[in-house]
Amino acid sequence: MKIGGFLACYTGCSLDDALASLASTGATSVELSSFGRVIGFDYSLDDLLDSKPRRQELLQRIGGHGLTISSISCHGNALHPRPAVANAQTTLFRDTVELAGLLGVDTVVDFSGCPGDGPQAQYPNWVTCAWPDDYPAILEWQWVERIVPHWTVMAPFCQERGVRVAIEMHPGMSVYTPRNMMRLRDAVGPTVGANLDPSHLFWQQIDVIGAIRYLGEAIHHVHMKDCEQRSHNSAQVGVLDTTPFSGWSERGWLYRTIGYGHDSAFWREFVVALKEVGYRGVLSVEHEDVFIDVEDGMAKAVALIRDVLPTSDEMNTWWE
């Protein structure tokens, strides 16, 4: 199991400075993103698709810092009811998968997407309750007419290129719990699995260790991000909190660096549970902590992961 970090968190840095900072923590892999059709701050997605020398240059720059690429993320809503939005994200996803295949990267991270409430919708409709009856009717239409058909096409496209999809279970998207993650996987096949980001499960009050055991081999990728639940505010807003993140002092929960929401004992149990279900991939740190800058946050997160992972002797005997 390797430790990595999400390059997109290094906002405002140059590629080499970001890679150097990440490598200095002891991480050995990096998660890229294709947001805005830009890779690694310096490369156009289209240029990388067209040019083998540019791809080799990117790989050499990353390798020069002792890092390998764990995955490429292209989070977006390919099921958006407005065709222009949906088509742009679908194209980005397809191109990201193509690039991943060319770079020898086996995982692309995305959201499931969220449709509207019918063919004439203009905005996504995230259904979170089973009554009144309008809501289960909307949910059924979304799954039958939009969600499953889309991923039924995307799954073989990815498989043909040697790439699997890691869906981040994110509220606001149709797949946001382990159960609806497995509903999608059961419908379209094992090329589609989960990007396990526990931060989104914590505030929904989902048992993260239980979720790992339930998902099992469906876990394709892991984000290491914590969540602090602030009971003095959640008493007023619950967990479905729409307070802007800029109003952090009023929120019922906040994203935090790992260790600042749950202690090291939890994270030790977390990695052991991943081992139990056969996960051997990367633990990729995603930094979204309003109180700690990215360099410090990454360093603290990687240090905690290194502390809770088994020792080399243990890894030789039972981890690998």
Order of alpha helices (4+ residues) and beta strands (2+ residues): beta-alpha-beta-beta-beta-alpha-alpha-beta-alpha-beta-alpha-alpha-beta-alpha-beta-alpha-alpha-beta-beta-alpha-beta-alpha-beta-alpha
